[in-house]
């Protein structure tokens, strides 16, 4: 059952296992329904008469995809990711934290976008790769206005959803089509009214692990064994990939200052990692 609520206070999503656990049944508050086979091979959808294929596709390519990949054994973060010098940098956070907005701001600075909302992770020989998704970003109207001004017009995903689609190619922005090794994770935390914001902090290992677990997709589906495997994966990931918590200024118009701080911190981490890898002759 989802922790998100609709206007009447009911859960936005209810989930059941059916047919002796062979399928997942997802029922959204608007009447849209999905059935997923638990081998992660097939998905079916049905939507009410007052909805549309576009509405169903918005859910399918977002949260339902996170569930589907989880069934295939792929761990996904609730995050957006862009490319930095041949590596992926992920922005992790709760709904409304500014993940897509931050990715869009970096896209405007020349960084290629890998994924938005669902960041799929693949472990390969002690490295962790981000798999590219779709060549667009999903932005709320307030973000569009802040980044591009009131004259910017972007299409919505559907007639009943307020989010707008920033198509990368049509806006002369770049999309990264190949998987990239994960270079860093930035956790978008609580905003600050302090004039010195943004702040970059290094959480404790325990805090970092909890933050990834809290922002993994479909964690409610995990049994004890699957949860143990996820904890082990995140533990290995955090031993190899640095994580920083970002507390941006509460004024979203100061996003450029946050981008500058993140860029500087990433450069510092990259240079430190390169120095550590240099072999000193005996």
C-alpha positions as CSV (number, residue, x, y, z in Angstrom):
1,X,0.0,0.0,0.0
2,X,1.3,3.4,-0.9
3,X,2.1,6.0,1.7
4,X,0.9,8.7,-0.7
5,X,-2.7,9.8,-0.3
6,X,-5.3,11.1,-2.7
7,X,-7.5,14.1,-1.9
8,X,-9.9,12.0,0.2
9,X,-7.0,10.6,2.3
10,X,-7.1,7.2,0.7
11,X,-3.9,5.4,-0.5
12,X,-2.9,6.5,-4.0
13,X,-1.9,2.9,-4.8
14,X,-2.9,-0.5,-3.4
15,X,-0.9,-3.7,-4.3
16,X,-1.9,-7.3,-4.0
17,X,-0.3,-10.6,-4.8
18,X,-2.7,-12.8,-6.6
19,X,-2.9,-16.3,-8.2
20,X,-0.8,-17.8,-5.4
21,X,1.8,-15.1,-5.8
22,X,2.3,-15.5,-9.6
23,X,1.1,-11.9,-10.3
24,X,1.1,-8.5,-8.8
25,X,-2.1,-6.4,-9.0
26,X,-1.6,-2.6,-8.8
27,X,-4.8,-0.5,-8.3
28,X,-4.3,3.3,-8.5
29,X,-6.7,5.8,-6.9
30,X,-8.0,7.0,-10.3
31,X,-9.1,3.5,-11.4
32,X,-6.1,2.6,-13.5
33,X,-5.0,-1.0,-12.9
34,X,-1.9,-3.0,-13.8
35,X,-1.1,-6.7,-13.6
36,X,2.5,-7.8,-13.6
37,X,3.7,-11.4,-13.7
38,X,6.3,-11.9,-11.0
39,X,8.9,-13.1,-13.4
40,X,9.0,-9.6,-14.8
41,X,8.1,-10.6,-18.4
42,X,4.6,-9.3,-19.0
43,X,2.4,-6.4,-17.9
44,X,-1.3,-5.7,-18.6
45,X,-3.1,-2.4,-18.1
46,X,-6.7,-1.2,-17.8
47,X,-7.9,2.3,-17.3
48,X,-11.4,3.8,-16.7
49,X,-13.4,5.6,-19.4
50,X,-12.6,9.0,-17.9
51,X,-8.9,8.3,-18.3
52,X,-6.7,7.8,-21.4
53,X,-3.8,5.8,-22.8
54,X,-1.6,8.8,-22.1
55,X,-2.6,8.7,-18.4
56,X,-1.8,4.9,-18.2
57,X,1.5,5.4,-20.1
58,X,2.6,8.0,-17.6
59,X,2.2,5.5,-14.8
60,X,3.7,2.7,-16.8
61,X,6.9,4.5,-17.7
62,X,7.3,5.8,-14.2
63,X,6.5,4.0,-11.0
64,X,5.2,0.8,-12.7
65,X,8.5,0.5,-14.5
66,X,10.3,0.6,-11.1
67,X,8.1,-2.3,-9.9
68,X,8.7,-4.2,-13.1
69,X,12.5,-3.9,-13.0
70,X,12.5,-4.9,-9.3
71,X,10.7,-8.1,-10.3
72,X,13.6,-8.7,-12.7
73,X,16.1,-8.3,-9.9
74,X,17.2,-4.8,-10.9
75,X,17.5,-2.3,-8.1
76,X,16.2,1.2,-8.9
77,X,16.5,4.5,-7.1
78,X,13.9,7.2,-7.0
79,X,16.3,9.6,-8.6
80,X,17.4,11.4,-11.7
81,X,20.9,11.1,-13.3
82,X,23.1,13.1,-15.6
83,X,26.6,12.6,-17.0
84,X,29.8,14.1,-15.5
85,X,33.0,13.4,-17.4
86,X,32.0,10.0,-18.6
87,X,30.3,9.0,-15.3
88,X,26.8,9.2,-14.0
89,X,25.8,11.4,-11.1
90,X,22.5,10.6,-9.4
91,X,20.2,13.0,-7.6
92,X,18.2,11.1,-5.0
93,X,15.3,12.3,-3.0
94,X,11.7,12.2,-2.0
95,X,8.9,13.4,-4.2
96,X,9.2,17.2,-4.6
97,X,12.9,17.3,-3.6
98,X,13.8,18.7,-7.0
99,X,15.5,15.8,-8.7
100,X,14.2,16.5,-12.2
101,X,14.6,20.3,-11.8
102,X,18.3,19.7,-10.7
103,X,18.8,17.4,-13.7
104,X,17.3,20.0,-16.0
105,X,19.5,22.7,-14.6
106,X,22.6,20.6,-15.3
107,X,21.3,19.7,-18.8
108,X,21.2,23.4,-19.5
109,X,24.9,23.5,-18.4
110,X,25.8,20.9,-21.1
111,X,25.5,17.7,-19.1
112,X,23.8,14.8,-20.9
113,X,20.7,13.3,-19.2
114,X,20.6,9.5,-18.5
115,X,17.4,9.0,-16.6
116,X,14.6,10.8,-14.8
117,X,12.6,9.5,-11.7
118,X,13.7,5.9,-12.1
119,X,17.5,5.2,-12.0
120,X,18.2,1.5,-12.7
121,X,21.5,0.2,-11.3
122,X,23.5,-2.7,-12.7
123,X,26.5,-4.2,-10.8
124,X,29.4,-5.2,-13.0
125,X,32.8,-6.3,-11.5
126,X,32.6,-4.1,-8.4
127,X,31.3,-1.1,-10.4
128,X,27.8,0.2,-10.6
129,X,26.3,1.4,-13.8
130,X,23.3,3.6,-14.5
131,X,21.2,2.4,-17.4
132,X,19.8,5.2,-19.7
133,X,16.0,5.5,-19.9
134,X,14.1,8.1,-22.0
135,X,15.2,11.3,-23.7
136,X,13.0,13.7,-21.6
137,X,12.6,15.2,-18.2
138,X,9.4,15.6,-16.3
139,X,8.9,19.1,-14.8
140,X,6.2,20.8,-12.7
141,X,4.9,24.1,-14.1
142,X,6.8,26.0,-11.4
143,X,10.1,24.4,-12.4
144,X,9.5,25.3,-16.1
145,X,8.8,28.9,-15.2
146,X,11.8,29.1,-12.9
147,X,14.2,27.6,-15.4
148,X,12.9,29.1,-18.6
149,X,10.6,31.9,-17.8
150,X,6.8,32.3,-18.2
151,X,6.9,32.3,-22.0
152,X,8.2,28.7,-22.3
153,X,5.5,26.3,-23.4
154,X,6.1,22.5,-23.0
155,X,3.6,19.7,-23.7
156,X,2.0,17.9,-20.8
157,X,2.2,14.1,-20.4
158,X,-1.6,13.9,-20.4
159,X,-4.7,16.2,-20.2
160,X,-5.2,15.1,-16.5
161,X,-1.6,15.5,-15.3
162,X,0.1,18.9,-14.6
163,X,3.7,17.8,-15.2
164,X,5.3,18.9,-18.4
165,X,7.6,17.0,-20.8
166,X,11.0,18.6,-21.5
167,X,12.0,16.8,-24.7
168,X,15.8,16.9,-24.8
169,X,16.4,16.9,-28.5
170,X,13.8,19.5,-29.3
171,X,15.3,21.8,-26.7
172,X,18.9,21.3,-27.9
173,X,19.8,19.3,-24.8
174,X,21.8,16.1,-24.7
175,X,20.7,12.5,-23.9
176,X,23.3,9.9,-22.9
177,X,22.5,6.6,-24.8
178,X,25.0,4.3,-23.1
179,X,25.3,3.0,-19.6
180,X,27.8,4.9,-17.4
181,X,29.5,4.0,-14.2
182,X,28.1,5.7,-11.2
183,X,30.5,8.4,-10.0
184,X,28.6,10.0,-7.1
185,X,25.2,10.3,-5.4
186,X,23.8,13.5,-4.1
187,X,20.9,13.2,-1.7
188,X,18.6,16.2,-1.9
189,X,17.7,16.9,1.7
190,X,15.8,19.5,3.6
191,X,16.1,23.1,2.2
192,X,17.5,25.9,4.3
193,X,16.7,29.6,4.8
194,X,20.3,30.3,5.8
195,X,21.9,32.8,3.4
196,X,25.0,30.6,3.3
197,X,23.1,27.7,1.7
198,X,23.6,25.5,-0.1
199,X,25.4,23.1,2.3
200,X,27.1,19.9,1.4
201,X,27.4,17.3,4.1
202,X,28.8,13.8,4.4
203,X,26.3,11.6,6.2
204,X,27.4,8.7,8.4
205,X,27.6,5.3,6.7
206,X,24.4,4.3,8.5
207,X,22.6,7.4,7.4
208,X,23.8,6.9,3.8
209,X,22.5,3.3,3.8
210,X,19.1,4.3,5.2
211,X,18.8,7.1,2.6
212,X,19.3,4.6,-0.3
213,X,16.9,2.1,1.2
214,X,14.3,4.7,1.7
215,X,14.6,5.9,-1.9
216,X,14.7,2.5,-3.6
217,X,11.7,1.6,-5.8
218,X,9.2,-1.0,-4.8
219,X,10.9,-1.8,-1.5
220,X,7.5,-2.9,-0.1
221,X,7.7,-5.9,-2.5
222,X,10.8,-7.3,-0.8
223,X,10.8,-10.5,1.3
224,X,13.5,-11.1,3.9
225,X,15.9,-12.6,1.4
226,X,15.5,-9.9,-1.2
227,X,15.9,-7.2,1.5
228,X,19.1,-8.8,2.7
229,X,20.4,-8.8,-0.9
230,X,19.5,-5.1,-1.3
231,X,21.2,-4.1,1.9
232,X,24.3,-6.0,0.8
233,X,24.3,-4.3,-2.6
234,X,23.9,-0.8,-1.2
235,X,26.7,-1.6,1.3
236,X,29.0,-2.5,-1.5
237,X,27.9,0.5,-3.6
238,X,28.5,3.0,-0.7
239,X,32.0,1.5,-0.3
240,X,32.8,2.4,-3.9
241,X,30.7,5.5,-4.7
242,X,30.7,8.7,-2.6
243,X,27.4,10.1,-1.3
244,X,26.8,13.6,-0.2
245,X,23.7,15.3,1.3
246,X,22.8,18.6,-0.3
247,X,20.7,21.2,1.6
248,X,19.8,23.8,-0.9
249,X,18.4,27.3,-0.3
250,X,14.7,27.4,0.2
251,X,14.5,29.9,-2.7
252,X,14.4,27.6,-5.8
253,X,15.6,30.5,-7.9
254,X,19.1,30.0,-6.3
255,X,19.5,26.6,-8.1
256,X,22.6,27.9,-9.9
257,X,24.4,28.2,-6.6
258,X,23.5,24.6,-5.8
259,X,24.7,23.4,-9.2
260,X,28.0,25.2,-8.7
261,X,28.4,23.6,-5.3
262,X,27.7,20.2,-6.6
263,X,30.0,20.6,-9.5
264,X,32.8,21.8,-7.3
265,X,32.3,18.9,-4.8
266,X,32.2,16.3,-7.6
267,X,35.5,17.7,-9.0
268,X,37.0,17.4,-5.5
269,X,35.9,13.8,-5.1
270,X,37.1,12.9,-8.6
271,X,40.5,14.4,-8.1
272,X,40.8,12.7,-4.7
273,X,39.9,9.4,-6.2
274,X,42.4,9.8,-9.0
275,X,45.2,10.7,-6.6
276,X,44.4,7.7,-4.5
277,X,44.7,5.4,-7.5
278,X,48.2,6.6,-8.5
279,X,50.8,3.9,-7.7
280,X,53.9,5.3,-6.0
281,X,57.1,3.6,-7.4
282,X,59.1,1.6,-4.8
